[in-house]
Amino acid sequence: MKKLFVNPDAKLYRNVPPLALAYAATYFGVRVIDQNTKPEPKDRFLAEKADELGIFVRSVSFSESQRIAKQYKDKYPKTLIKSIYTPIDVQCCYPTIQFPRQIKFTKPFGDPYPFPDFSLFDSFEVWLSCWQNGSWPYGILTSVGCPFQCTYCAARNRGWRSRSAQNCIDEIRQAKRKYKIVSFEVLDDAFNVNRQRALEFCKLVKPLKLRWIAANGLRADLFDEELAKAMAGSGCDSVCFGVESVDNQVLKNVKKGETFEQISRAVEIANKYFRNVGGFFILGLPGSSYQGDRKSVEWMVKEGITGIFSYYTPINLGPGHDDMFYGVGARSQSDEYPRHLQEKIYKMIEFMQGPTTVFNFPLRVIKTLNLAWQFDKKNFPKHIYNNFKRVVKT
């Protein structure tokens, strides 16, 4: 029985590999038509007939997945259309959604997983080129799930499963040899839940001499100077924290399990060791206000960190809609305060979204300094100096 997998165009995270799909494709030995990283030619999945079509359905691309299923069924009525199920049901905050029929890869996440074979993707040449020239980092999951209870997060309050540090290093070493990668990013929901494992990872990865980033939001309350030194010393030059809000009551409302003081302290430490420090913020959280969310922008500016702002997606919306809360096409869905004011803040810092390149870096510096002039005028010379240092390092 011939299988074919499709990764629908989500118009988001084109530079981030869908690792759940990559693991499933590797396990079953199935080719992937990757319409997200390689959007054109559109609908090229129709050119190949299969007995089973597996679609990687995510909340952000639910409508597109339905369209693909209908088009394929219209052309090949006898084909079984299924979604792809794996234990990795959330990546980068977006959950997967299942059709009534599924192609299942049920092996629990851990060392027995095969290393992803990205040559199965028809976008492989795009990945390869970008990994080798350093414009995109190689993506890796060292753990999945998160034991904390943040109410806004699809990965919340679930079992945390990890691979051994050595197994992760073996994959990175293979990627360096096989794909000639020059950098990688850790895409875990909560990389530093196990502090000793994180320290061991740093010790083992250091000899590989690769630049890496902790891209998906470290826990601030589990971050300290020792871990910062270990990460920076092993090649990590960029980290992000899940900040969400600078208002402690809002953090309490969403069961963050951290205080703003803990987050502020982690950022203070990180600023001493890393070229770039980022913070994830959410607009329109329960109990938030326009003035309160503007204070988040003000704090971000004063700390000199990169802000990644998204909209709050209320849990009661449920699956089955394209809940794009970040990136081009994202929209406000919270009624905590007028949506046009949420959008005003979002547009203010929208330029910080996506990877920094040699092409967009100058404009980002100009817009960052513009925000500094607006929110921290008295320290404007400091902001000029800090951005000059970033220019030199870039």
C-alpha positions in Angstrom: 0.0 0.0 0.0 1.6 3.3 -1.1 1.6 6.2 1.3 2.2 9.9 0.7 2.4 12.6 3.3 1.6 16.3 2.9 2.6 19.2 5.1 0.0 21.9 4.3 1.0 25.6 3.8 0.6 27.3 7.2 2.2 30.5 6.0 4.2 30.4 9.2 7.4 29.0 10.5 8.7 28.1 7.0 12.2 27.9 8.5 11.2 25.5 11.3 10.9 21.7 10.4 7.7 20.0 11.5 9.5 17.4 13.6 6.4 15.3 14.4 5.9 14.8 10.7 9.6 14.2 10.1 9.7 11.4 12.7 6.6 9.8 11.3 7.9 10.0 7.7 11.3 8.5 8.8 9.6 5.7 10.7 7.3 4.7 7.8 9.8 5.6 5.1 7.3 7.9 3.3 7.9 10.9 1.1 6.6 14.3 2.2 5.2 17.0 -0.1 6.1 20.0 2.0 3.9 22.9 0.9 4.9 25.0 3.9 8.6 25.4 3.4 8.2 25.1 -0.4 4.8 26.6 -1.3 5.3 26.5 -5.0 4.2 24.9 -7.2 1.0 24.9 -5.3 -1.1 21.7 -5.2 1.8 19.6 -6.6 0.6 16.8 -4.2 -2.1 16.1 -6.8 0.5 14.9 -9.3 1.1 11.7 -7.3 -1.4 8.9 -6.6 -1.3 7.1 -3.3 -3.4 4.5 -1.6 -3.2 6.5 1.7 -2.7 10.2 1.9 -1.5 11.4 5.3 -2.0 15.1 6.1 -0.1 16.8 8.9 -3.0 18.8 10.4 -2.3 21.7 12.8 -4.6 24.2 14.3 -2.9 26.9 12.2 -3.6 25.1 8.9 -6.8 23.3 9.6 -8.8 24.9 6.7 -5.9 24.3 4.3 -5.8 20.7 5.4 -9.5 20.2 4.7 -9.0 21.8 1.3 -6.2 19.4 0.5 -8.2 16.4 1.6 -11.2 17.4 -0.6 -9.1 18.1 -3.7 -7.2 14.9 -3.4 -10.4 12.8 -2.8 -12.1 14.5 -5.8 -9.2 13.4 -8.0 -8.5 10.0 -6.4 -11.8 8.8 -4.9 -10.4 5.4 -3.7 -7.6 7.0 -1.7 -7.9 6.8 2.1 -7.4 10.3 3.6 -5.9 10.3 7.1 -4.3 12.7 9.5 -0.9 11.9 11.0 -0.8 11.1 14.7 2.3 11.1 16.8 3.0 11.6 20.6 4.4 15.0 19.6 1.1 16.8 19.4 2.3 20.4 20.0 5.2 22.3 18.3 5.9 26.0 18.7 2.6 26.4 20.6 0.4 25.1 17.8 -1.4 21.8 18.5 -2.0 19.1 15.9 -5.6 18.1 15.1 -6.8 14.6 14.1 -9.2 13.5 11.4 -11.5 10.5 12.1 -8.9 8.2 10.4 -5.3 8.4 11.3 -1.9 7.1 10.4 -0.4 6.5 13.8 3.2 6.5 15.0 2.7 5.8 18.7 6.2 5.1 20.0 6.8 7.2 23.2 9.2 10.1 22.7 12.8 9.3 23.7 16.1 7.7 22.6 14.5 4.9 20.5 13.2 7.5 18.0 15.1 7.4 14.7 16.9 10.6 13.8 14.8 12.5 11.3 15.6 11.8 7.6 14.9 15.2 6.0 15.8 13.9 2.6 12.3 12.4 2.5 10.9 16.0 2.2 10.6 17.5 -1.3 11.8 20.7 0.3 15.1 19.1 1.3 17.2 21.2 -1.0 15.8 24.3 0.6 16.6 23.0 4.1 20.1 21.9 3.1 21.0 25.2 1.5 19.8 27.3 4.4 21.4 25.0 7.0 24.7 25.2 5.2 24.8 29.0 4.7 23.7 29.6 8.2 20.5 31.5 7.4 18.4 28.8 9.1 19.4 26.7 12.1 18.8 23.0 12.2 15.9 22.2 14.4 16.0 19.6 17.2 13.6 18.4 20.0 15.5 17.2 23.0 12.3 17.0 25.1 8.5 17.3 24.7 5.7 18.4 26.9 5.7 20.8 29.9 4.7 20.0 33.5 3.6 23.6 34.2 0.0 24.8 34.0 0.0 28.0 32.0 -3.6 28.3 30.8 -2.8 29.9 27.5 -0.5 27.1 26.3 -1.4 24.0 24.3 1.6 22.2 25.8 0.5 22.8 29.4 0.2 20.4 32.3 1.4 17.3 30.6 4.1 14.7 31.1 7.6 15.9 30.3 9.6 13.3 28.3 13.2 13.8 27.3 15.9 12.2 25.3 19.3 11.6 26.9 21.8 14.4 26.4 24.1 11.9 24.6 21.4 10.9 22.2 20.7 14.5 21.3 24.4 15.2 20.7 24.6 12.1 18.5 21.9 13.6 16.3 23.5 16.9 16.1 26.9 15.3 15.3 25.2 13.3 12.5 23.5 16.5 11.1 26.9 18.3 11.1 28.5 15.4 9.2 25.6 14.6 6.9 24.0 18.0 6.3 27.0 20.2 7.0 24.9 22.4 9.4 26.6 25.4 11.0 24.0 26.1 13.7 21.0 24.5 15.4 18.0 25.5 17.6 16.4 23.7 20.5 12.6 23.7 19.9 11.6 22.2 23.3 8.5 23.5 25.1 10.7 23.5 28.3 14.4 22.8 27.7 15.6 23.5 31.2 13.0 21.6 33.3 15.8 19.2 34.3 18.7 21.5 35.1 21.4 18.7 35.3 20.4 17.4 31.9 20.7 20.9 30.5 24.2 21.3 32.0 25.2 17.9 30.6 23.9 18.8 27.2 26.1 22.0 27.2 29.1 20.0 28.2 28.7 17.4 25.5 27.8 19.9 22.7 30.7 22.3 23.3 33.3 20.2 21.3 31.1 20.4 18.2 31.8 24.1 18.0 28.4 25.0 16.6 26.4 28.1 17.2 23.0 27.3 18.8 19.9 29.1 20.2 17.3 28.2 22.8 14.5 29.4 20.7 11.2 28.4 22.3 11.1 30.0 25.8 13.2 28.9 28.8 11.6 28.8 32.3 13.0 31.9 34.1 12.5 30.4 37.6 14.8 27.5 36.6 17.5 29.7 35.0 20.6 30.9 36.9 24.1 32.1 36.4 25.7 28.6 36.2 23.3 27.5 33.5 23.9 30.8 31.6 27.6 30.3 31.7 27.4 26.7 30.5 25.0 27.6 27.7 27.1 30.5 26.5 30.3 28.6 26.8 29.0 25.8 24.7 28.1 28.0 21.7 24.6 29.3 22.6 24.3 33.0 21.7 20.6 33.5 21.8 17.9 32.7 24.4 14.2 33.4 24.9 12.1 33.4 28.0 8.3 33.1 28.3 7.5 36.5 29.9 3.9 36.9 28.8 3.2 40.0 31.0 5.0 42.3 33.5 1.9 42.3 35.7 2.1 39.8 38.5 -1.7 39.6 38.8 -2.0 38.7 35.1 0.7 36.0 35.6 -1.2 34.6 38.5 -4.5 34.6 36.5 -2.9 32.4 33.8 -1.2 30.1 36.4 2.2 31.0 35.1 3.9 29.8 38.3 6.5 32.5 38.1 6.7 36.1 39.3 7.8 39.1 37.2 10.7 39.5 39.6 12.0 36.0 38.7 11.6 36.8 35.0 13.4 40.1 35.4 16.3 38.5 37.3 16.7 35.8 34.6 16.8 38.4 31.8 19.3 40.4 33.8 21.6 37.4 34.0 21.0 36.4 30.3 21.9 39.9 29.1 25.4 39.4 30.5 26.1 36.3 28.5 24.2 36.2 25.2 24.3 38.2 22.0 20.5 38.3 21.9 17.9 37.8 24.6 14.3 37.5 23.7 11.0 37.5 25.5 7.6 36.0 24.5 4.7 38.3 25.4 1.0 37.8 25.0 -1.6 40.6 24.4 -5.1 40.4 25.8 -4.5 37.8 28.6 -7.2 37.5 31.3 -7.0 40.6 33.5 -4.8 42.5 31.1 -5.3 46.1 29.9 -4.0 48.4 27.2 -1.8 50.3 29.6 -0.6 47.1 31.2 0.5 45.6 27.9 2.2 48.9 26.9 4.2 48.5 30.1 5.4 45.2 28.8 6.7 47.0 25.7 8.3 49.7 27.9 10.1 47.0 30.0 11.2 45.2 26.9 12.7 48.4 25.6 14.5 49.3 28.8 16.0 45.8 29.1 17.2 45.9 25.5 15.6 42.5 24.6 13.8 41.3 21.5 10.1 41.1 22.0 8.0 38.4 20.3 4.4 39.4 20.8 1.4 37.3 20.0 -2.3 37.4 20.7 -4.1 35.4 23.4 -6.2 32.6 22.0 -9.0 31.8 24.5 -9.1 28.0 25.2 -12.9 27.9 24.7 -12.4 28.5 21.0 -11.4 24.8 20.7 -9.9 23.1 17.6 -11.2 23.5 14.1 -10.3 27.1 13.3 -7.1 28.6 12.0 -6.0 30.2 15.2 -3.0 32.1 14.0 -2.0 34.2 17.0 1.5 35.1 15.7 3.0 36.2 12.4 1.5 37.6 9.2 -2.3 37.2 9.3 -2.5 36.9 13.1 -5.5 38.6 14.6 -6.8 39.5 18.1 -9.3 37.1 19.6 -9.5 38.4 23.1 -12.1 40.8 24.5 -10.1 41.9 27.6 -9.8 45.3 26.1 -10.6 46.8 22.7 -9.1 44.7 19.9 -8.0 47.6 17.9 -5.8 48.7 20.8 -4.3 45.2 21.0 -3.6 45.4 17.3 -2.0 48.8 17.8 0.6 47.4 20.3 1.1 44.3 18.0 1.9 46.5 15.0 4.3 48.6 17.1 6.7 45.7 17.6 5.8 43.6 14.6 9.1 44.3 13.0 10.8 42.1 15.6 9.1 39.0 14.2 11.0 36.3 12.3 14.7 35.6 11.9 17.2 38.5 11.7 19.1 38.5 8.4 21.7 40.8 6.9 19.0 42.3 4.8 16.5 43.2 7.5 19.0 44.0 10.3 19.6 47.7 9.5 15.8 48.4 9.5 15.4 46.5 12.7 18.1 48.6 14.4 16.4 51.9 13.2 12.9 50.7 14.5 14.4 49.5 17.8 16.0 52.9 18.3 12.7 54.5 17.5 11.0 52.5 20.3 13.9 53.4 22.6 13.3 57.1 21.9 9.6 56.6 22.6 9.8 54.5 25.8 13.3 55.2 27.3 14.5 58.6 26.1 16.7 59.3 29.1 18.8 56.2 28.3 18.9 56.7 24.6 22.7 56.8 24.3 22.9 53.4 26.0 20.5 52.0 23.4 22.7 53.4 20.6 25.7 51.8 22.1 24.1 48.4 22.6 22.8 48.3 19.0 26.2 49.3 17.7 27.6 46.3 19.5 25.0 44.1 17.9 25.9 45.5 14.5 29.6 44.6 15.1 28.7 41.1 16.2 26.4 40.5 13.3 
